[in-house]
């Protein structure tokens, strides 16, 4: 019984048999980049999703210091119109939704009185 439990615990351990979790290293730390430039749009696009959201540290692998700098640089690049705020083609996303001005059929509204 005790032997079966120990085998089950070993199977559930994340990161392989040694228990080591592979850690992503910060790109900016590797390249010894102290400040992130908002004008370097090609580099910043790696940290922005297809929808235009800033990716999290968990996904990018950046350290805390550089992730804050990335977020600030992306926001500045958006303000200068170097990066978009949202993804292009957002109007295609609507599916069956109507246009904003189209309220559709609302029935007879003749009982409102004089306005």
C-alpha positions as CSV (number, residue, x, y, z in Angstrom):
1,X,0.0,0.0,0.0
2,X,2.7,2.5,1.0
3,X,4.7,1.5,-2.0
4,X,1.8,2.3,-4.4
5,X,1.2,5.7,-2.8
6,X,4.9,6.7,-3.3
7,X,4.7,5.7,-6.9
8,X,1.6,7.8,-7.5
9,X,3.2,10.8,-5.9
10,X,6.3,10.5,-8.2
11,X,4.0,10.5,-11.2
12,X,2.3,13.7,-10.3
13,X,5.5,15.7,-9.7
14,X,5.8,18.5,-12.3
15,X,8.9,19.1,-14.2
16,X,10.1,15.5,-14.8
17,X,11.7,13.0,-12.4
18,X,14.2,15.5,-10.9
19,X,11.4,18.0,-10.1
20,X,13.2,20.8,-12.0
21,X,10.9,23.2,-13.7
22,X,12.5,24.8,-16.8
23,X,12.6,28.5,-16.3
24,X,12.4,31.0,-19.1
25,X,15.1,33.5,-19.1
26,X,14.6,37.2,-19.8
27,X,15.6,38.1,-23.3
28,X,16.7,41.6,-22.2
29,X,18.8,40.3,-19.3
30,X,20.6,37.9,-21.7
31,X,21.3,40.7,-24.2
32,X,22.3,43.1,-21.4
33,X,19.7,45.7,-22.5
34,X,19.2,48.2,-19.7
35,X,16.3,50.3,-21.2
36,X,13.7,49.3,-23.7
37,X,13.0,51.8,-26.5
38,X,9.4,52.4,-27.5
39,X,10.6,53.2,-31.1
40,X,11.8,49.6,-31.6
41,X,8.4,48.4,-32.8
42,X,9.6,45.0,-34.2
43,X,10.9,44.0,-30.8
44,X,7.7,45.2,-29.0
45,X,5.5,43.2,-31.3
46,X,6.7,40.0,-29.6
47,X,5.1,41.2,-26.4
48,X,1.7,42.1,-27.8
49,X,-0.9,39.5,-28.6
50,X,-2.9,39.2,-31.9
51,X,-5.7,41.0,-30.2
52,X,-3.4,43.9,-29.1
53,X,-3.1,43.0,-25.5
54,X,0.2,43.1,-23.6
55,X,1.3,39.6,-22.9
56,X,2.0,38.6,-19.3
57,X,5.4,37.7,-17.7
58,X,4.3,34.1,-17.5
59,X,4.1,34.0,-21.3
60,X,6.9,36.3,-22.3
61,X,9.5,35.0,-19.8
62,X,10.6,38.6,-19.0
63,X,11.8,39.5,-15.6
64,X,9.7,41.9,-13.5
65,X,11.9,44.9,-14.2
66,X,11.9,44.4,-17.9
67,X,8.2,43.5,-18.1
68,X,7.3,46.9,-16.5
69,X,9.5,48.6,-19.1
70,X,7.9,46.6,-21.9
71,X,4.4,47.6,-20.8
72,X,5.5,51.3,-20.6
73,X,7.2,51.1,-24.0
74,X,4.1,49.5,-25.6
75,X,1.8,52.2,-24.1
76,X,4.1,54.9,-25.4
77,X,4.3,53.3,-28.8
78,X,0.5,53.1,-28.9
79,X,0.2,56.8,-28.0
80,X,2.6,57.7,-30.9
81,X,0.6,55.4,-33.2
82,X,3.5,53.0,-33.8
83,X,1.4,50.1,-32.4
84,X,-2.3,49.6,-32.5
85,X,-4.5,49.6,-29.5
86,X,-6.7,46.8,-30.8
87,X,-6.4,44.2,-33.5
88,X,-7.5,45.0,-37.0
89,X,-10.6,43.5,-38.4
90,X,-12.6,43.8,-35.1
91,X,-15.8,44.4,-37.2
92,X,-15.6,40.9,-38.5
93,X,-15.8,39.5,-35.0
94,X,-19.4,40.4,-34.4
95,X,-20.9,37.3,-36.0
96,X,-24.7,37.8,-35.9
97,X,-24.7,41.1,-34.1
98,X,-26.3,44.2,-35.7
99,X,-24.7,47.5,-36.4
100,X,-24.9,50.0,-33.5
101,X,-27.3,52.3,-35.3
102,X,-29.6,49.4,-36.3
103,X,-32.0,48.9,-33.4
104,X,-34.2,46.5,-35.3
105,X,-37.9,46.2,-35.0
106,X,-39.2,47.6,-31.7
107,X,-42.9,47.2,-32.3
108,X,-45.5,49.9,-32.2
109,X,-44.4,52.8,-30.0
110,X,-47.4,55.1,-30.7
111,X,-48.5,55.3,-27.1
112,X,-45.7,57.6,-25.9
113,X,-47.7,60.8,-26.1
114,X,-46.6,64.2,-27.3
115,X,-42.8,64.8,-27.2
